């Protein structure tokens, strides 16, 4: 089931490069959310908890995941929206989606082989710097917006 999460990330990255599901993004996100939820629930089910403990664990786990996703969305999406309104967005979108696709391929390979690889090792090295990456995204978004405004005034 864990491989489906990596596959869904790969499909999302491909869709960002070339829309596979135009105007159906909400349904695709809902479907991927169900896949991710089932994968996480499967992990919890393997813990051999009682019904009450399992229900509380699933509820707590899902609430935690949803809160973390909400935090990530609140930190990233405003900058992506700002950037998407600039002429620089196309230049940014394709390489960013390609990086996500490469990471997903690394995760798929790791799940199939059971062995870490250079891609997953790189992701593990980059992850602790997520706040700096988000800061860079914010700076890029503001700079691209200001540059577009400057060019529009000419």
N, CA, C and O atoms as a GROMACS GRO file, in nm:
protein
  616
    1UNK      N    1   0.082  -0.119   0.000
    1UNK     CA    2   0.000   0.000   0.000
    1UNK      C    3   0.087   0.126   0.000
    1UNK      O    4   0.049   0.228  -0.057
    2UNK      N    5   0.204   0.118   0.065
    2UNK     CA    6   0.292   0.236   0.070
    2UNK      C    7   0.339   0.279  -0.068
    2UNK      O    8   0.364   0.397  -0.093
    3UNK      N    9   0.351   0.183  -0.158
    3UNK     CA   10   0.397   0.217  -0.293
    3UNK      C   11   0.293   0.306  -0.363
    3UNK      O   12   0.329   0.388  -0.447
    4UNK      N   13   0.165   0.290  -0.328
    4UNK     CA   14   0.061   0.371  -0.391
    4UNK      C   15   0.077   0.519  -0.358
    4UNK      O   16   0.044   0.605  -0.439
    5UNK      N   17   0.128   0.548  -0.239
    5UNK     CA   18   0.152   0.688  -0.203
    5UNK      C   19   0.257   0.748  -0.297
    5UNK      O   20   0.239   0.857  -0.350
    6UNK      N   21   0.366   0.675  -0.316
    6UNK     CA   22   0.472   0.724  -0.405
    6UNK      C   23   0.421   0.735  -0.550
    6UNK      O   24   0.454   0.830  -0.620
    7UNK      N   25   0.339   0.639  -0.592
    7UNK     CA   26   0.283   0.644  -0.728
    7UNK      C   27   0.191   0.765  -0.742
    7UNK      O   28   0.192   0.832  -0.846
    8UNK      N   29   0.111   0.794  -0.639
    8UNK     CA   30   0.021   0.909  -0.646
    8UNK      C   31   0.101   1.040  -0.654
    8UNK      O   32   0.059   1.134  -0.722
    9UNK      N   33   0.214   1.046  -0.586
    9UNK     CA   34   0.300   1.166  -0.594
    9UNK      C   35   0.358   1.178  -0.735
    9UNK      O   36   0.365   1.288  -0.790
   10UNK      N   37   0.399   1.066  -0.794
   10UNK     CA   38   0.452   1.067  -0.930
   10UNK      C   39   0.344   1.114  -1.029
   10UNK      O   40   0.371   1.196  -1.116
   11UNK      N   41   0.223   1.062  -1.014
   11UNK     CA   42   0.114   1.103  -1.103
   11UNK      C   43   0.085   1.252  -1.087
   11UNK      O   44   0.062   1.322  -1.186
   12UNK      N   45   0.085   1.300  -0.963
   12UNK     CA   46   0.062   1.444  -0.940
   12UNK      C   47   0.171   1.528  -1.004
   12UNK      O   48   0.143   1.634  -1.060
   13UNK      N   49   0.295   1.483  -0.995
   13UNK     CA   50   0.406   1.557  -1.056
   13UNK      C   51   0.393   1.559  -1.208
   13UNK      O   52   0.414   1.662  -1.272
   14UNK      N   53   0.357   1.445  -1.265
   14UNK     CA   54   0.337   1.439  -1.410
   14UNK      C   55   0.223   1.533  -1.450
   14UNK      O   56   0.231   1.604  -1.550
   15UNK      N   57   0.116   1.533  -1.370
   15UNK     CA   58   0.001   1.620  -1.399
   15UNK      C   59   0.041   1.768  -1.393
   15UNK      O   60  -0.013   1.849  -1.468
   16UNK      N   61   0.135   1.803  -1.306
   16UNK     CA   62   0.182   1.941  -1.298
   16UNK      C   63   0.260   1.980  -1.423
   16UNK      O   64   0.262   2.097  -1.462
   17UNK      N   65   0.325   1.883  -1.486
   17UNK     CA   66   0.400   1.909  -1.609
   17UNK      C   67   0.306   1.909  -1.729
   17UNK      O   68   0.309   1.999  -1.812
   18UNK      N   69   0.225   1.805  -1.737
   18UNK     CA   70   0.130   1.791  -1.847
   18UNK      C   71  -0.002   1.741  -1.788
   18UNK      O   72  -0.010   1.626  -1.745
   19UNK      N   73  -0.104   1.826  -1.784
   19UNK     CA   74  -0.230   1.788  -1.718
   19UNK      C   75  -0.291   1.659  -1.773
   19UNK      O   76  -0.330   1.651  -1.890
   20UNK      N   77  -0.298   1.560  -1.687
   20UNK     CA   78  -0.358   1.431  -1.721
   20UNK      C   79  -0.508   1.434  -1.691
   20UNK      O   80  -0.588   1.373  -1.761
   21UNK      N   81  -0.544   1.507  -1.585
   21UNK     CA   82  -0.682   1.513  -1.538
   21UNK      C   83  -0.731   1.658  -1.537
   21UNK      O   84  -0.763   1.710  -1.430
   22UNK      N   85  -0.736   1.725  -1.651
   22UNK     CA   86  -0.777   1.866  -1.648
   22UNK      C   87  -0.918   1.883  -1.591
   22UNK      O   88  -1.010   1.810  -1.625
   23UNK      N   89  -0.931   1.983  -1.504
   23UNK     CA   90  -1.057   2.018  -1.438
   23UNK      C   91  -1.113   1.907  -1.350
   23UNK      O   92  -1.230   1.911  -1.312
   24UNK      N   93  -1.032   1.809  -1.317
   24UNK     CA   94  -1.076   1.701  -1.227
   24UNK      C   95  -0.983   1.690  -1.105
   24UNK      O   96  -0.982   1.588  -1.036
   25UNK      N   97  -0.907   1.796  -1.080
   25UNK     CA   98  -0.806   1.793  -0.975
   25UNK      C   99  -0.866   1.765  -0.837
   25UNK      O  100  -0.804   1.696  -0.756
   26UNK      N  101  -0.985   1.817  -0.810
   26UNK     CA  102  -1.048   1.795  -0.680
   26UNK      C  103  -1.076   1.647  -0.659
   26UNK      O  104  -1.050   1.593  -0.551
   27UNK      N  105  -1.129   1.581  -0.762
   27UNK     CA  106  -1.158   1.437  -0.751
   27UNK      C  107  -1.030   1.355  -0.737
   27UNK      O  108  -1.025   1.259  -0.660
   28UNK      N  109  -0.929   1.394  -0.811
   28UNK     CA  110  -0.801   1.322  -0.803
   28UNK      C  111  -0.741   1.339  -0.663
   28UNK      O  112  -0.692   1.243  -0.605
   29UNK      N  113  -0.745   1.461  -0.610
   29UNK     CA  114  -0.693   1.485  -0.475
   29UNK      C  115  -0.770   1.403  -0.372
   29UNK      O  116  -0.711   1.348  -0.279
   30UNK      N  117  -0.902   1.396  -0.386
   30UNK     CA  118  -0.983   1.317  -0.294
   30UNK      C  119  -0.946   1.169  -0.303
   30UNK      O  120  -0.934   1.101  -0.201
   31UNK      N  121  -0.929   1.120  -0.425
   31UNK     CA  122  -0.890   0.979  -0.443
   31UNK      C  123  -0.754   0.949  -0.384
   31UNK      O  124  -0.735   0.847  -0.318
   32UNK      N  125  -0.658   1.038  -0.408
   32UNK     CA  126  -0.525   1.019  -0.351
   32UNK      C  127  -0.530   1.028  -0.198
   32UNK      O  128  -0.458   0.956  -0.129
   33UNK      N  129  -0.615   1.116  -0.147
   33UNK     CA  130  -0.631   1.125  -0.001
   33UNK      C  131  -0.681   0.994   0.058
   33UNK      O  132  -0.636   0.952   0.164
   34UNK      N  133  -0.775   0.930  -0.011
   34UNK     CA  134  -0.824   0.800   0.035
   34UNK      C  135  -0.714   0.694   0.031
   34UNK      O  136  -0.700   0.614   0.123
   35UNK      N  137  -0.636   0.696  -0.077
   35UNK     CA  138  -0.524   0.600  -0.088
   35UNK      C  139  -0.426   0.621   0.027
   35UNK      O  140  -0.382   0.525   0.090
   36UNK      N  141  -0.391   0.746   0.053
   36UNK     CA  142  -0.296   0.775   0.160
   36UNK      C  143  -0.354   0.734   0.295
   36UNK      O  144  -0.284   0.675   0.378
   37UNK      N  145  -0.482   0.763   0.317
   37UNK     CA  146  -0.547   0.725   0.442
   37UNK      C  147  -0.549   0.574   0.462
   37UNK      O  148  -0.526   0.526   0.573
   38UNK      N  149  -0.577   0.500   0.355
   38UNK     CA  150  -0.577   0.354   0.365
   38UNK      C  151  -0.438   0.300   0.395
   38UNK      O  152  -0.422   0.204   0.471
   39UNK      N  153  -0.337   0.362   0.336
   39UNK     CA  154  -0.199   0.317   0.362
   39UNK      C  155  -0.163   0.339   0.508
   39UNK      O  156  -0.104   0.252   0.572
   40UNK      N  157  -0.199   0.455   0.562
   40UNK     CA  158  -0.168   0.484   0.702
   40UNK      C  159  -0.250   0.395   0.795
   40UNK      O  160  -0.200   0.350   0.898
   41UNK      N  161  -0.376   0.371   0.759
   41UNK     CA  162  -0.460   0.284   0.842
   41UNK      C  163  -0.406   0.142   0.842
   41UNK      O  164  -0.414   0.072   0.943
   42UNK      N  165  -0.352   0.098   0.729
   42UNK     CA  166  -0.293  -0.036   0.721
   42UNK      C  167  -0.176  -0.051   0.816
   42UNK      O  168  -0.159  -0.154   0.881
   43UNK      N  169  -0.095   0.053   0.824
   43UNK     CA  170   0.019   0.051   0.917
   43UNK      C  171  -0.032   0.036   1.060
   43UNK      O  172   0.022  -0.043   1.138
   44UNK      N  173  -0.135   0.112   1.095
   44UNK     CA  174  -0.190   0.104   1.231
   44UNK      C  175  -0.256  -0.031   1.255
   44UNK      O  176  -0.247  -0.085   1.366
   45UNK      N  177  -0.323  -0.086   1.155
   45UNK     CA  178  -0.389  -0.216   1.171
   45UNK      C  179  -0.288  -0.326   1.201
   45UNK      O  180  -0.320  -0.423   1.270
   46UNK      N  181  -0.168  -0.312   1.149
   46UNK     CA  182  -0.063  -0.412   1.172
   46UNK      C  183  -0.009  -0.410   1.315
   46UNK      O  184   0.072  -0.496   1.351
   47UNK      N  185  -0.052  -0.313   1.396
   47UNK     CA  186  -0.004  -0.304   1.534
   47UNK      C  187  -0.083  -0.394   1.629
   47UNK      O  188  -0.051  -0.401   1.748
   48UNK      N  189  -0.184  -0.464   1.579
   48UNK     CA  190  -0.266  -0.557   1.660
   48UNK      C  191  -0.323  -0.490   1.784
   48UNK      O  192  -0.313  -0.543   1.894
   49UNK      N  193  -0.383  -0.373   1.765
   49UNK     CA  194  -0.447  -0.302   1.874
   49UNK      C  195  -0.591  -0.350   1.889
   49UNK      O  196  -0.650  -0.403   1.795
   50UNK      N  197  -0.647  -0.331   2.007
   50UNK     CA  198  -0.788  -0.359   2.027
   50UNK      C  199  -0.873  -0.261   1.947
   50UNK      O  200  -0.821  -0.162   1.894
   51UNK      N  201  -1.003  -0.287   1.939
   51UNK     CA  202  -1.092  -0.203   1.859
   51UNK      C  203  -1.090  -0.058   1.907
   51UNK      O  204  -1.077   0.035   1.827
   52UNK      N  205  -1.102  -0.039   2.038
   52UNK     CA  206  -1.106   0.097   2.093
   52UNK      C  207  -0.971   0.167   2.071
   52UNK      O  208  -0.966   0.283   2.028
   53UNK      N  209  -0.863   0.098   2.102
   53UNK     CA  210  -0.730   0.157   2.084
   53UNK      C  211  -0.702   0.186   1.937
   53UNK      O  212  -0.641   0.288   1.904
   54UNK      N  213  -0.746   0.095   1.848
   54UNK     CA  214  -0.726   0.116   1.705
   54UNK      C  215  -0.806   0.237   1.657
   54UNK      O  216  -0.754   0.319   1.582
   55UNK      N  217  -0.931   0.248   1.701
   55UNK     CA  218  -1.014   0.362   1.661
   55UNK      C  219  -0.952   0.494   1.709
   55UNK      O  220  -0.946   0.591   1.634
   56UNK      N  221  -0.908   0.497   1.834
   56UNK     CA  222  -0.844   0.618   1.887
   56UNK      C  223  -0.713   0.648   1.814
   56UNK      O  224  -0.682   0.764   1.786
   57UNK      N  225  -0.638   0.544   1.784
   57UNK     CA  226  -0.511   0.563   1.713
   57UNK      C  227  -0.535   0.617   1.572
   57UNK      O  228  -0.465   0.708   1.528
   58UNK      N  229  -0.633   0.560   1.501
   58UNK     CA  230  -0.664   0.606   1.366
   58UNK      C  231  -0.711   0.751   1.371
   58UNK      O  232  -0.668   0.834   1.291
   59UNK      N  233  -0.800   0.782   1.466
   59UNK     CA  234  -0.850   0.918   1.480
   59UNK      C  235  -0.736   1.015   1.512
   59UNK      O  236  -0.723   1.119   1.447
   60UNK      N  237  -0.654   0.982   1.610
   60UNK     CA  238  -0.542   1.068   1.648
   60UNK      C  239  -0.441   1.083   1.536
   60UNK      O  240  -0.392   1.193   1.511
   61UNK      N  241  -0.410   0.973   1.470
   61UNK     CA  242  -0.314   0.974   1.361
   61UNK      C  243  -0.366   1.062   1.247
   61UNK      O  244  -0.292   1.146   1.195
   62UNK      N  245  -0.493   1.042   1.209
   62UNK     CA  246  -0.550   1.119   1.099
   62UNK      C  247  -0.560   1.268   1.134
   62UNK      O  248  -0.533   1.353   1.050
   63UNK      N  249  -0.598   1.298   1.258
   63UNK     CA  250  -0.602   1.439   1.299
   63UNK      C  251  -0.463   1.501   1.292
   63UNK      O  252  -0.447   1.614   1.246
   64UNK      N  253  -0.364   1.427   1.338
   64UNK     CA  254  -0.226   1.476   1.332
   64UNK      C  255  -0.179   1.498   1.190
   64UNK      O  256  -0.118   1.601   1.159
   65UNK      N  257  -0.208   1.403   1.102
   65UNK     CA  258  -0.170   1.415   0.961
   65UNK      C  259  -0.240   1.535   0.898
   65UNK      O  260  -0.178   1.615   0.828
   66UNK      N  261  -0.370   1.547   0.924
   66UNK     CA  262  -0.446   1.659   0.865
   66UNK      C  263  -0.395   1.794   0.915
   66UNK      O  264  -0.384   1.889   0.838
   67UNK      N  265  -0.364   1.803   1.044
   67UNK     CA  266  -0.310   1.928   1.098
   67UNK      C  267  -0.175   1.962   1.036
   67UNK      O  268  -0.148   2.077   1.003
   68UNK      N  269  -0.091   1.862   1.020
   68UNK     CA  270   0.040   1.885   0.959
   68UNK      C  271   0.025   1.926   0.813
   68UNK      O  272   0.094   2.016   0.766
   69UNK      N  273  -0.066   1.859   0.741
   69UNK     CA  274  -0.089   1.898   0.602
   69UNK      C  275  -0.143   2.040   0.593
   69UNK      O  276  -0.103   2.116   0.505
   70UNK      N  277  -0.231   2.076   0.684
   70UNK     CA  278  -0.285   2.212   0.686
   70UNK      C  279  -0.173   2.314   0.712
   70UNK      O  280  -0.168   2.418   0.647
   71UNK      N  281  -0.084   2.283   0.804
   71UNK     CA  282   0.030   2.372   0.831
   71UNK      C  283   0.117   2.388   0.707
   71UNK      O  284   0.158   2.499   0.673
   72UNK      N  285   0.144   2.277   0.640
   72UNK     CA  286   0.227   2.282   0.520
   72UNK      C  287   0.158   2.364   0.411
   72UNK      O  288   0.221   2.446   0.345
   73UNK      N  289   0.028   2.340   0.394
   73UNK     CA  290  -0.048   2.415   0.295
   73UNK      C  291  -0.045   2.564   0.326
   73UNK      O  292  -0.024   2.646   0.236
   74UNK      N  293  -0.064   2.599   0.452
   74UNK     CA  294  -0.064   2.741   0.491
   74UNK      C  295   0.072   2.806   0.470
   74UNK      O  296   0.080   2.927   0.446
   75UNK      N  297   0.179   2.728   0.479
   75UNK     CA  298   0.313   2.784   0.460
   75UNK      C  299   0.354   2.791   0.313
   75UNK      O  300   0.435   2.876   0.276
   76UNK      N  301   0.299   2.703   0.228
   76UNK     CA  302   0.346   2.694   0.090
   76UNK      C  303   0.250   2.751  -0.012
   76UNK      O  304   0.291   2.825  -0.102
   77UNK      N  305   0.122   2.718   0.000
   77UNK     CA  306   0.026   2.754  -0.104
   77UNK      C  307   0.016   2.906  -0.129
   77UNK      O  308   0.010   2.946  -0.245
   78UNK      N  309   0.015   2.990  -0.026
   78UNK     CA  310   0.009   3.135  -0.058
   78UNK      C  311   0.124   3.180  -0.148
   78UNK      O  312   0.105   3.264  -0.236
   79UNK      N  313   0.242   3.125  -0.126
   79UNK     CA  314   0.357   3.164  -0.208
   79UNK      C  315   0.343   3.108  -0.350
   79UNK      O  316   0.380   3.174  -0.447
   80UNK      N  317   0.290   2.987  -0.361
   80UNK     CA  318   0.268   2.930  -0.495
   80UNK      C  319   0.161   3.007  -0.571
   80UNK      O  320   0.174   3.027  -0.692
   81UNK      N  321   0.057   3.050  -0.501
   81UNK     CA  322  -0.047   3.131  -0.566
   81UNK      C  323   0.013   3.262  -0.615
   81UNK      O  324  -0.011   3.304  -0.729
   82UNK      N  325   0.090   3.328  -0.530
   82UNK     CA  326   0.155   3.453  -0.569
   82UNK      C  327   0.246   3.430  -0.689
   82UNK      O  328   0.243   3.507  -0.786
   83UNK      N  329   0.326   3.325  -0.684
   83UNK     CA  330   0.418   3.294  -0.793
   83UNK      C  331   0.341   3.259  -0.921
   83UNK      O  332   0.384   3.293  -1.031
   84UNK      N  333   0.227   3.190  -0.907
   84UNK     CA  334   0.150   3.148  -1.025
   84UNK      C  335   0.094   3.267  -1.103
   84UNK      O  336   0.056   3.252  -1.219
   85UNK      N  337   0.091   3.383  -1.042
   85UNK     CA  338   0.040   3.503  -1.108
   85UNK      C  339   0.151   3.581  -1.177
   85UNK      O  340   0.129   3.692  -1.225
   86UNK      N  341   0.270   3.523  -1.182
   86UNK     CA  342   0.384   3.591  -1.244
   86UNK      C  343   0.424   3.521  -1.373
   86UNK      O  344   0.385   3.407  -1.398
   87UNK      N  345   0.503   3.590  -1.452
   87UNK     CA  346   0.553   3.531  -1.576
   87UNK      C  347   0.658   3.423  -1.549
   87UNK      O  348   0.688   3.342  -1.636
   88UNK      N  349   0.713   3.423  -1.429
   88UNK     CA  350   0.818   3.326  -1.394
   88UNK      C  351   0.761   3.188  -1.359
   88UNK      O  352   0.836   3.091  -1.351
   89UNK      N  353   0.631   3.178  -1.338
   89UNK     CA  354   0.572   3.054  -1.288
   89UNK      C  355   0.601   2.934  -1.378
   89UNK      O  356   0.634   2.826  -1.328
   90UNK      N  357   0.588   2.951  -1.509
   90UNK     CA  358   0.614   2.838  -1.600
   90UNK      C  359   0.757   2.788  -1.588
   90UNK      O  360   0.784   2.668  -1.595
   91UNK      N  361   0.849   2.882  -1.569
   91UNK     CA  362   0.990   2.846  -1.554
   91UNK      C  363   1.010   2.767  -1.425
   91UNK      O  364   1.095   2.679  -1.420
   92UNK      N  365   0.934   2.797  -1.322
   92UNK     CA  366   0.945   2.732  -1.192
   92UNK      C  367   0.869   2.598  -1.187
   92UNK      O  368   0.920   2.500  -1.133
   93UNK      N  369   0.748   2.596  -1.243
   93UNK     CA  370   0.658   2.480  -1.229
   93UNK      C  371   0.717   2.350  -1.284
   93UNK      O  372   0.712   2.247  -1.217
   94UNK      N  373   0.772   2.355  -1.402
   94UNK     CA  374   0.822   2.232  -1.465
   94UNK      C  375   0.940   2.172  -1.388
   94UNK      O  376   0.936   2.053  -1.357
   95UNK      N  377   1.044   2.249  -1.354
   95UNK     CA  378   1.154   2.189  -1.276
   95UNK      C  379   1.110   2.142  -1.137
   95UNK      O  380   1.156   2.039  -1.089
   96UNK      N  381   1.020   2.218  -1.072
   96UNK     CA  382   0.972   2.176  -0.940
   96UNK      C  383   0.896   2.045  -0.950
   96UNK      O  384   0.913   1.956  -0.866
   97UNK      N  385   0.811   2.032  -1.053
   97UNK     CA  386   0.738   1.907  -1.073
   97UNK      C  387   0.834   1.793  -1.108
   97UNK      O  388   0.814   1.679  -1.066
   98UNK      N  389   0.937   1.823  -1.185
   98UNK     CA  390   1.035   1.720  -1.221
   98UNK      C  391   1.109   1.670  -1.097
   98UNK      O  392   1.136   1.551  -1.084
   99UNK      N  393   1.142   1.761  -1.006
   99UNK     CA  394   1.208   1.720  -0.881
   99UNK      C  395   1.115   1.630  -0.800
   99UNK      O  396   1.159   1.529  -0.745
  100UNK      N  397   0.987   1.666  -0.792
  100UNK     CA  398   0.890   1.581  -0.720
  100UNK      C  399   0.878   1.445  -0.787
  100UNK      O  400   0.867   1.344  -0.718
  101UNK      N  401   0.879   1.441  -0.920
  101UNK     CA  402   0.871   1.313  -0.992
  101UNK      C  403   0.994   1.227  -0.964
  101UNK      O  404   0.982   1.106  -0.943
  102UNK      N  405   1.110   1.288  -0.964
  102UNK     CA  406   1.234   1.214  -0.936
  102UNK      C  407   1.231   1.157  -0.794
  102UNK      O  408   1.269   1.042  -0.772
  103UNK      N  409   1.186   1.239  -0.698
  103UNK     CA  410   1.175   1.191  -0.560
  103UNK      C  411   1.077   1.074  -0.553
  103UNK      O  412   1.104   0.974  -0.485
  104UNK      N  413   0.964   1.084  -0.621
  104UNK     CA  414   0.865   0.976  -0.621
  104UNK      C  415   0.922   0.849  -0.682
  104UNK      O  416   0.897   0.739  -0.632
  105UNK      N  417   0.999   0.862  -0.790
  105UNK     CA  418   1.063   0.745  -0.851
  105UNK      C  419   1.160   0.680  -0.752
  105UNK      O  420   1.168   0.558  -0.744
  106UNK      N  421   1.232   0.763  -0.678
  106UNK     CA  422   1.322   0.709  -0.575
  106UNK      C  423   1.245   0.633  -0.469
  106UNK      O  424   1.286   0.525  -0.427
  107UNK      N  425   1.131   0.688  -0.424
  107UNK     CA  426   1.049   0.620  -0.322
  107UNK      C  427   0.989   0.491  -0.376
  107UNK      O  428   0.984   0.390  -0.306
  108UNK      N  429   0.944   0.493  -0.503
  108UNK     CA  430   0.889   0.372  -0.564
  108UNK      C  431   0.996   0.264  -0.569
  108UNK      O  432   0.973   0.149  -0.533
  109UNK      N  433   1.115   0.303  -0.615
  109UNK     CA  434   1.227   0.208  -0.624
  109UNK      C  435   1.262   0.152  -0.486
  109UNK      O  436   1.287   0.032  -0.472
  110UNK      N  437   1.265   0.239  -0.386
  110UNK     CA  438   1.296   0.194  -0.250
  110UNK      C  439   1.192   0.095  -0.200
  110UNK      O  440   1.227  -0.004  -0.136
  111UNK      N  441   1.064   0.121  -0.228
  111UNK     CA  442   0.959   0.030  -0.182
  111UNK      C  443   0.963  -0.104  -0.254
  111UNK      O  444   0.933  -0.208  -0.195
  112UNK      N  445   0.999  -0.102  -0.382
  112UNK     CA  446   1.007  -0.226  -0.459
  112UNK      C  447   1.127  -0.310  -0.416
  112UNK      O  448   1.116  -0.431  -0.398
  113UNK      N  449   1.243  -0.244  -0.401
  113UNK     CA  450   1.367  -0.318  -0.371
  113UNK      C  451   1.390  -0.338  -0.222
  113UNK      O  452   1.463  -0.428  -0.181
  114UNK      N  453   1.327  -0.253  -0.141
  114UNK     CA  454   1.351  -0.259   0.003
  114UNK      C  455   1.484  -0.198   0.042
  114UNK      O  456   1.528  -0.213   0.156
  115UNK      N  457   1.548  -0.128  -0.052
  115UNK     CA  458   1.680  -0.069  -0.027
  115UNK      C  459   1.676   0.082  -0.054
  115UNK      O  460   1.619   0.126  -0.153
  116UNK      N  461   1.738   0.161   0.034
  116UNK     CA  462   1.752   0.304   0.005
  116UNK      C  463   1.835   0.323  -0.122
  116UNK      O  464   1.911   0.234  -0.160
  117UNK      N  465   1.819   0.437  -0.184
  117UNK     CA  466   1.896   0.466  -0.306
  117UNK      C  467   1.945   0.610  -0.300
  117UNK      O  468   1.916   0.682  -0.204
  118UNK      N  469   2.018   0.652  -0.401
  118UNK     CA  470   2.075   0.787  -0.401
  118UNK      C  471   1.966   0.895  -0.394
  118UNK      O  472   1.986   0.999  -0.330
  119UNK      N  473   1.854   0.870  -0.458
  119UNK     CA  474   1.747   0.971  -0.458
  119UNK      C  475   1.687   0.985  -0.319
  119UNK      O  476   1.671   1.096  -0.270
  120UNK      N  477   1.655   0.873  -0.254
  120UNK     CA  478   1.595   0.882  -0.121
  120UNK      C  479   1.697   0.936  -0.020
  120UNK      O  480   1.660   1.002   0.077
  121UNK      N  481   1.824   0.906  -0.042
  121UNK     CA  482   1.927   0.962   0.046
  121UNK      C  483   1.932   1.114   0.030
  121UNK      O  484   1.947   1.187   0.128
  122UNK      N  485   1.921   1.161  -0.095
  122UNK     CA  486   1.921   1.306  -0.120
  122UNK      C  487   1.799   1.371  -0.055
  122UNK      O  488   1.810   1.477   0.007
  123UNK      N  489   1.681   1.308  -0.069
  123UNK     CA  490   1.560   1.362  -0.007
  123UNK      C  491   1.578   1.371   0.145
  123UNK      O  492   1.539   1.470   0.207
  124UNK      N  493   1.637   1.267   0.204
  124UNK     CA  494   1.662   1.269   0.349
  124UNK      C  495   1.758   1.381   0.389
  124UNK      O  496   1.746   1.437   0.498
  125UNK      N  497   1.852   1.414   0.302
  125UNK     CA  498   1.947   1.523   0.329
  125UNK      C  499   1.880   1.661   0.317
  125UNK      O  500   1.913   1.753   0.392
  126UNK      N  501   1.786   1.674   0.224
  126UNK     CA  502   1.722   1.803   0.197
  126UNK      C  503   1.610   1.832   0.298
  126UNK      O  504   1.589   1.948   0.334
  127UNK      N  505   1.541   1.731   0.343
  127UNK     CA  506   1.423   1.748   0.429
  127UNK      C  507   1.447   1.837   0.551
  127UNK      O  508   1.362   1.921   0.581
  128UNK      N  509   1.557   1.823   0.623
  128UNK     CA  510   1.577   1.910   0.740
  128UNK      C  511   1.586   2.060   0.706
  128UNK      O  512   1.576   2.145   0.794
  129UNK      N  513   1.603   2.091   0.579
  129UNK     CA  514   1.616   2.230   0.536
  129UNK      C  515   1.486   2.284   0.476
  129UNK      O  516   1.488   2.384   0.403
  130UNK      N  517   1.374   2.219   0.508
  130UNK     CA  518   1.245   2.256   0.449
  130UNK      C  519   1.208   2.401   0.475
  130UNK      O  520   1.155   2.468   0.385
  131UNK      N  521   1.233   2.451   0.595
  131UNK     CA  522   1.197   2.590   0.623
  131UNK      C  523   1.278   2.688   0.538
  131UNK      O  524   1.226   2.791   0.496
  132UNK      N  525   1.404   2.655   0.512
  132UNK     CA  526   1.485   2.740   0.425
  132UNK      C  527   1.432   2.734   0.281
  132UNK      O  528   1.431   2.836   0.211
  133UNK      N  529   1.387   2.617   0.239
  133UNK     CA  530   1.332   2.602   0.105
  133UNK      C  531   1.203   2.683   0.092
  133UNK      O  532   1.180   2.750  -0.009
  134UNK      N  533   1.118   2.678   0.196
  134UNK     CA  534   0.995   2.756   0.194
  134UNK      C  535   1.028   2.906   0.195
  134UNK      O  536   0.963   2.984   0.126
  135UNK      N  537   1.129   2.945   0.271
  135UNK     CA  538   1.173   3.084   0.270
  135UNK      C  539   1.222   3.126   0.133
  135UNK      O  540   1.195   3.237   0.088
  136UNK      N  541   1.294   3.037   0.066
  136UNK     CA  542   1.340   3.065  -0.071
  136UNK      C  543   1.223   3.078  -0.167
  136UNK      O  544   1.224   3.164  -0.256
  137UNK      N  545   1.122   2.994  -0.150
  137UNK     CA  546   1.002   3.003  -0.233
  137UNK      C  547   0.932   3.137  -0.210
  137UNK      O  548   0.888   3.201  -0.306
  138UNK      N  549   0.923   3.178  -0.084
  138UNK     CA  550   0.861   3.307  -0.052
  138UNK      C  551   0.939   3.421  -0.117
  138UNK      O  552   0.880   3.510  -0.179
  139UNK      N  553   1.071   3.419  -0.103
  139UNK     CA  554   1.154   3.525  -0.161
  139UNK      C  555   1.142   3.525  -0.314
  139UNK      O  556   1.131   3.632  -0.375
  140UNK      N  557   1.143   3.408  -0.374
  140UNK     CA  558   1.127   3.398  -0.519
  140UNK      C  559   0.992   3.453  -0.564
  140UNK      O  560   0.984   3.525  -0.663
  141UNK      N  561   0.887   3.419  -0.491
  141UNK     CA  562   0.753   3.467  -0.525
  141UNK      C  563   0.743   3.618  -0.518
  141UNK      O  564   0.686   3.682  -0.606
  142UNK      N  565   0.798   3.675  -0.412
  142UNK     CA  566   0.794   3.821  -0.396
  142UNK      C  567   0.880   3.887  -0.504
  142UNK      O  568   0.838   3.985  -0.565
  143UNK      N  569   0.999   3.834  -0.528
  143UNK     CA  570   1.088   3.892  -0.630
  143UNK      C  571   1.024   3.885  -0.769
  143UNK      O  572   1.031   3.982  -0.845
  144UNK      N  573   0.962   3.772  -0.803
  144UNK     CA  574   0.898   3.758  -0.935
  144UNK      C  575   0.780   3.853  -0.948
  144UNK      O  576   0.758   3.910  -1.055
  145UNK      N  577   0.705   3.871  -0.840
  145UNK     CA  578   0.591   3.964  -0.842
  145UNK      C  579   0.639   4.107  -0.862
  145UNK      O  580   0.585   4.181  -0.944
  146UNK      N  581   0.741   4.145  -0.786
  146UNK     CA  582   0.795   4.281  -0.798
  146UNK      C  583   0.855   4.304  -0.937
  146UNK      O  584   0.840   4.413  -0.993
  147UNK      N  585   0.921   4.205  -0.991
  147UNK     CA  586   0.980   4.217  -1.125
  147UNK      C  587   0.871   4.232  -1.231
  147UNK      O  588   0.884   4.315  -1.322
  148UNK      N  589   0.764   4.154  -1.220
  148UNK     CA  590   0.653   4.168  -1.315
  148UNK      C  591   0.591   4.307  -1.307
  148UNK      O  592   0.556   4.366  -1.409
  149UNK      N  593   0.576   4.357  -1.186
  149UNK     CA  594   0.519   4.491  -1.169
  149UNK      C  595   0.610   4.598  -1.227
  149UNK      O  596   0.565   4.695  -1.289
  150UNK      N  597   0.741   4.580  -1.207
  150UNK     CA  598   0.839   4.674  -1.262
  150UNK      C  599   0.832   4.673  -1.415
  150UNK      O  600   0.834   4.779  -1.478
  151UNK      N  601   0.824   4.555  -1.473
  151UNK     CA  602   0.819   4.544  -1.619
  151UNK      C  603   0.687   4.600  -1.674
  151UNK      O  604   0.685   4.656  -1.784
  152UNK      N  605   0.580   4.585  -1.599
  152UNK     CA  606   0.450   4.635  -1.643
  152UNK      C  607   0.447   4.788  -1.648
  152UNK      O  608   0.373   4.847  -1.727
  153UNK      N  609   0.526   4.852  -1.563
  153UNK     CA  610   0.529   4.998  -1.556
  153UNK      C  611   0.606   5.059  -1.674
  153UNK      O  612   0.589   5.177  -1.705
  154UNK      N  613   0.688   4.979  -1.738
  154UNK     CA  614   0.772   5.031  -1.848
  154UNK      C  615   0.692   5.048  -1.973
  154UNK      O  616   0.745   5.091  -2.076
   0.00000   0.00000   0.00000
